[in-house]
């Protein structure tokens, strides 16, 4: 099949991108932005910026109080170690119908033999600092799928997903583009 053939993998992937809409806004994340998580993050990363952990220094800064490191963006929306299935509150569980409803290039790629995946890059844009008490909601969408590319890992497709982060007032606080390469690994020689 050529890539111009409507039944080709390339054409089917581009159809998914064309049909993709801005993602539906998800439920509020499990925990609001909070000082203990900020402290744990800063301890783990070794970030000593006092506007993240020192109440007095933060109060006297341009921020007027504690703010979360922007690089924590994804930490607020991760489901946690028990965050799959019944461990999540019902309003935060993905249902099989919801999982099947959205564009799913990964399923098409896996069925076509592109079974290996690696994250290639992540871009984040921050509109404002998050503060303790902020409650985040996220919408996600399929932004693009490249044509087939030859890479050092194998032949594959780059899939870009865009997440938009909203605060409790419905204002956008950040955007993230996360790109993965789905590829066919080269055949391993037998020794």
N, C-alpha and C positions, 0 to 999 in steps of 0.2 A: 504494500500500500504506500502511496506517496503521501507527503504531508498535505497535499492539496485535496486529497480524498476525504470527504466529510466523515468517513468512518475511521480515519487514521487516528492514532493516539494523539498526535499534535492537535488535530482539529477538535477532538473530544475535550482535551485539556483546555483549549482556548474557549470552547463553548462554556465550560464551567466558570472560567474567569469572567466571561461576558455576562453570565447569569448571576454572578455573585453580587450581592447587595451589601451595603454597610451592615455589619453584623448587628444582631439584636442585642440590646443592652442586657447583660446578665444581672443576676441578683447581687445584692451587696455582698462583698467578700466576707469571709468568716469572721475576721477580727478587724476593728478599726485601727488606724495608725496609732501606735502606742510607744511610750518611752521604754519599757522593758525590751521590746523587739529592737528598737533603735540601739539600745545599749549592747545587746547581744551582737548585732551586726557590726557595730563599731569595734567591739572587742575582737571579733573574728577577723575582720579586715585590717585592723590596726589603724583605723582612722581616728585621729586625735583632735579633730576640729571641735572646739568647745561649743559651737552653736548646735551640735547634735546631742551633747551629753551633759553640759554644765548649765544648769538652770539660770544661774546668776549671769554668767557670760552671755548666754543666749538672750536673756532679757535686756541686756545692755547693748546688744547688737542691732543692726538694721532690721533684723527679723522680729525683734521684740519678744522672742520666746523660742523654745526648742523647735527645730525643724528636722525632718527626716532626710538622710542622705538621698539625693536623687537616684543613685544607683540601686537603691532598695526597691525600686518601682515594682519589679516582678515579685518580690518577696511578699508583698501585701496580697497578691492574688493567687499565690500558690496554695493548694489544698492541704498541705501538711502531710506528715508521714502516714496518717490514717485517712487521708483525704480522698479515698476512692470508695464508691459504692455506698453502703449503708452507714458508714462513719460520718458522712456529711449530712447536714440538715436537709430535709426533703427539697427545699427550694433551691439548693445548690447542687443537686445531683443531675448529671446528664442522663436523660432518658434514651433508650434505644431509638425511639422515633426522632428525637432531636438530633442525635448523632447521625442518623441516616438522611435527615432532611437537607442539610447544607451541602454545598459543593464539596466533593471529596476526591481531590486529585490523587491523594495518597493511595486510595483503593485501586484506582485505575493504573497507577504506576506499579504497584505491587503485582497486580494481575498480569502486567506486561513484562514482569521479570526484573523491574528496578526495585530490588528488595533491600538494598543497603542504603543507609541514610547517615548523613553527617551535617551538623550545623555549620554554616559557613560564615555568617555574620549577623550582627544585631545592631540596629540603629535606634537610638532613643532621642526624642525631643521632649524637653520639659517646659511646660508653660508656667508652672509655679511650684514652689516647695510644698511638700505635704507636711501637715502639722498633726500632732496628737489629737485624736478625736475625728479626723477626717475618715469618712467611710467611702471606700472605692467601689466602683462598678466598672466592668470592662465589656466592650463589644469587640468582636473579632471578625475579620473578613479575609477572604482569599483575595490578595491584591494582584498577583501575577504568577504565571508559570512560563519559564523560558522555553524556547525550542530545544531540541536535543543538542547537548554539548559534549565534546570529548574533553575529559579532564584526566589528571594524573591518577585519580582513583578509579576511573572507568567512565563509560558513556552514561550520561544522565540528564536530569532536568532540575533546574533551580526553581523552588517553590517559595514564594514570598507571602507571608501572612502579616496582616496589619492589625494591631490591637490599639484601641483608643480607650484611655482611662479617664473616668469621670468622677467628680467628687459628689458629695451628698446633695449638692445644689444643682447637679446636672451640667456643671461646667467642665470642659476638657482640661485636665491637668497634665496629661502626657500622651504621647503616641510612641508606638514601638513597631518597627518592621523587623521580622525574624525570618531569616532565609536559610533554607536547608537544601542540600543536594541529595536527590534520590537517584541512585546509580546501580548499574550492573557491574559487580566487581569482576575484574579480569579473571580468567580461568587460572587456577593455581596449578602449577606443574606438579606431577606426582614424582616423588623421589624414591 
